[in-house]
């Protein structure tokens, strides 16, 4: 299994700027990805209701995509669950994104975790625990409650956190999750505590998250979170919905 030090080494490349930029700062240079693995790994069919927000599938890049796989505009978000800017985008932008663009099939939305720290990784393991069945719901719920669970972790004495950081990942992530109350949080949303506990020691998922970080840095020189891609290209000046929506409209034509 790829270890936490490797994870932190990957995130160190952007530690100074990740989730610290102002709302109007450019998150990227507009670079273009020529081979982005965003296609769903399973077939996605249009829901009987016609509502594309009901269609969710895993992708080859390790994220999850919601919506029409043949949408004219494919939006990819790199987000961190401990990032306040990402939580703000989820609160202020996602409702409109879903209602006005994803629901009718014009835009697909893929979310890729970019884990910045062990707290983030623990939360990401919980969010992804039930796969496509609930990943977007859990991710959004964790964003909505971000201040509460992050405050619990930040209130832990530094000496205790230092001791936890030296534990093997299989012990470390469950310990952070316990301090944050993730098992109870997930159970209230339909994921049994036993399943959450199993997900927190899932080495394959830890490796997947570490690999997603490495890929993001190497492919896009990811400068912070949230970072957005439209049809494979990083789009600058899109840290908020107010800045991103006009770019989506332009891409739709």
C-alpha positions in Angstrom: 0.0 0.0 0.0 1.2 3.5 -0.7 1.9 5.1 2.6 0.8 8.4 4.1 4.2 10.0 3.8 3.9 9.5 0.0 0.5 11.1 0.1 1.9 14.1 2.0 4.8 14.3 -0.4 2.3 14.6 -3.3 0.2 17.3 -1.6 3.3 19.2 -0.5 3.7 20.5 -4.0 0.6 22.7 -3.6 0.4 23.0 0.2 1.1 26.8 0.2 -1.8 27.6 -2.1 -4.3 24.8 -1.7 -7.6 26.2 -0.7 -6.0 29.4 0.3 -6.7 31.5 -2.8 -9.2 34.3 -2.8 -12.5 33.7 -4.6 -11.4 35.5 -7.8 -7.9 34.1 -8.1 -7.0 31.8 -11.0 -6.7 28.2 -10.0 -4.7 27.2 -13.1 -3.0 28.2 -16.2 -5.6 27.0 -18.7 -3.5 24.0 -19.7 -5.1 21.3 -21.8 -5.3 17.6 -20.9 -5.1 15.5 -24.0 -5.8 12.1 -22.5 -8.2 12.4 -19.6 -9.6 9.2 -18.1 -13.0 10.5 -17.3 -15.2 7.9 -19.0 -17.4 5.9 -16.7 -16.2 2.4 -16.1 -19.7 1.0 -16.3 -22.5 1.7 -18.7 -24.7 4.6 -17.8 -28.2 4.7 -19.1 -30.7 7.5 -19.0 -33.0 7.2 -15.9 -36.6 6.4 -16.6 -37.5 9.7 -14.9 -35.4 11.6 -17.4 -33.5 13.2 -14.5 -29.8 12.7 -15.2 -28.8 13.6 -11.6 -30.0 10.1 -10.8 -27.3 8.5 -12.9 -23.9 8.1 -11.2 -20.9 5.9 -12.1 -17.2 5.5 -11.2 -14.7 6.7 -13.7 -11.3 5.5 -14.9 -9.6 8.4 -13.1 -10.9 7.3 -9.7 -13.7 9.9 -9.4 -17.4 9.6 -9.8 -19.5 11.2 -12.6 -23.1 12.3 -12.3 -25.2 12.9 -15.4 -25.2 12.2 -19.1 -22.0 10.6 -20.4 -22.6 12.1 -23.8 -23.2 15.6 -22.4 -21.8 18.4 -24.6 -19.9 19.8 -21.6 -18.0 17.6 -19.2 -17.2 19.3 -15.9 -14.6 17.8 -13.6 -14.0 19.2 -10.1 -11.0 18.5 -7.9 -12.1 19.1 -4.4 -10.9 18.6 -0.9 -13.3 17.8 2.0 -11.3 20.0 4.4 -11.2 23.0 2.0 -13.6 25.8 3.0 -13.6 27.2 -0.6 -14.8 23.8 -1.8 -17.6 23.7 0.8 -18.6 27.2 -0.3 -18.8 26.0 -3.9 -20.9 23.1 -2.8 -23.3 25.3 -0.9 -23.7 28.1 -3.4 -23.0 26.5 -6.7 -24.0 22.8 -6.8 -27.7 23.3 -6.4 -27.8 25.5 -9.6 -25.3 23.2 -11.4 -27.6 20.2 -10.8 -30.9 21.9 -11.5 -30.0 24.0 -14.5 -27.3 21.9 -16.3 -26.9 18.3 -15.1 -30.5 17.4 -14.7 -31.4 17.8 -18.4 -28.3 16.2 -19.7 -26.4 19.3 -21.0 -23.5 18.9 -18.5 -22.0 16.0 -16.7 -20.2 16.5 -13.3 -17.3 14.4 -12.1 -16.0 14.8 -8.6 -12.4 13.8 -7.9 -11.0 13.9 -4.4 -7.8 15.7 -3.9 -6.8 14.9 -0.3 -4.7 17.5 1.4 -4.1 15.9 4.8 -5.0 12.8 6.9 -8.3 14.4 8.1 -9.3 14.8 4.4 -8.3 11.3 3.5 -10.3 9.8 6.4 -13.4 11.8 5.4 -12.9 10.8 1.7 -12.8 7.1 2.6 -16.1 7.6 4.4 -17.7 9.6 1.5 -16.7 6.9 -1.0 -17.6 4.0 1.2 -20.9 3.1 -0.5 -19.7 3.8 -4.0 -22.0 5.4 -6.6 -25.0 4.7 -4.5 -24.3 7.6 -2.1 -21.0 9.2 -2.9 -22.4 12.5 -3.9 -24.9 12.6 -1.1 -22.2 11.8 1.5 -19.7 14.2 0.0 -22.2 17.0 0.1 -23.3 16.1 3.6 -19.6 16.3 4.8 -19.2 19.7 3.2 -22.3 21.0 4.9 -21.0 19.8 8.2 -17.4 20.6 7.5 -17.0 23.2 10.2 -18.3 20.9 12.9 -16.2 17.8 12.2 -13.0 19.8 11.4 -13.5 21.7 14.6 -13.6 18.4 16.5 -10.3 17.3 15.0 -8.6 20.7 15.5 -9.6 20.6 19.2 -7.6 17.4 19.7 -4.4 18.2 21.8 -1.4 18.5 19.5 0.5 15.8 21.4 -2.3 13.3 20.7 -2.4 14.3 17.0 1.3 13.8 16.8 1.0 10.4 18.2 -1.8 9.5 15.8 0.3 10.7 12.8 2.9 8.0 13.7 0.4 5.1 13.6 0.2 2.8 10.6 -2.6 4.0 8.1 -4.8 1.0 9.1 -4.9 2.4 12.6 -4.5 6.1 11.9 -7.6 6.7 9.7 -10.0 4.9 11.9 -8.7 6.9 14.8 -9.3 10.3 13.1 -12.7 9.1 12.0 -13.6 8.2 15.6 -12.5 11.6 16.8 -14.6 13.3 14.1 -17.7 11.0 14.7 -17.8 9.7 11.1 -19.2 6.3 11.9 -22.3 7.9 13.6 -22.5 10.5 10.8 -22.5 7.8 8.1 -24.9 5.6 10.0 -27.5 8.4 10.1 -27.3 8.5 6.3 -27.8 4.7 5.8 -24.2 3.3 5.9 -23.8 0.8 8.7 -21.0 1.4 11.2 -19.4 -1.9 10.4 -19.1 -1.0 6.7 -17.6 2.4 7.5 -15.0 0.8 9.7 -14.1 -1.6 6.9 -13.8 1.3 4.4 -11.4 3.1 6.7 -8.9 0.3 6.5 -9.4 -0.4 2.8 -5.9 -0.2 1.5 -7.0 -0.2 -2.2 -9.1 2.9 -1.6 -6.2 4.6 0.2 -3.9 3.8 -2.8 -6.6 5.1 -5.2 -6.8 8.4 -3.4 -3.0 8.7 -3.3 -2.8 7.9 -7.0 -5.5 10.5 -7.8 -3.3 13.2 -6.1 -0.3 12.1 -8.0 -2.2 12.1 -11.3 -3.6 15.6 -10.6 -0.3 17.1 -9.9 1.5 15.5 -12.8 -1.3 16.0 -15.4 -2.6 19.5 -14.4 0.0 20.9 -12.0 -2.9 21.3 -9.7 -2.5 24.6 -7.9 -5.3 24.4 -5.3 -8.8 23.4 -4.6 -11.3 23.7 -6.0 -9.9 23.4 -9.5 -12.3 22.8 -12.5 -11.8 21.3 -15.9 -14.2 21.8 -18.8 -13.9 19.1 -21.5 -10.4 18.2 -20.3 -8.9 21.6 -19.9 -8.2 23.4 -16.6 -10.2 26.6 -16.6 -8.7 29.7 -14.8 -10.7 32.1 -12.7 -13.3 29.6 -11.6 -12.9 29.3 -7.8 -16.6 30.2 -7.3 -19.9 29.4 -9.0 -20.3 33.0 -10.1 -17.0 32.7 -12.0 -17.5 29.1 -13.2 -21.1 29.4 -14.6 -20.3 31.9 -17.4 -17.5 29.5 -18.6 -20.1 26.6 -18.7 -22.5 28.8 -20.6 -19.8 29.7 -23.1 -18.8 26.0 -23.5 -22.5 25.1 -24.2 -22.6 27.8 -26.9 
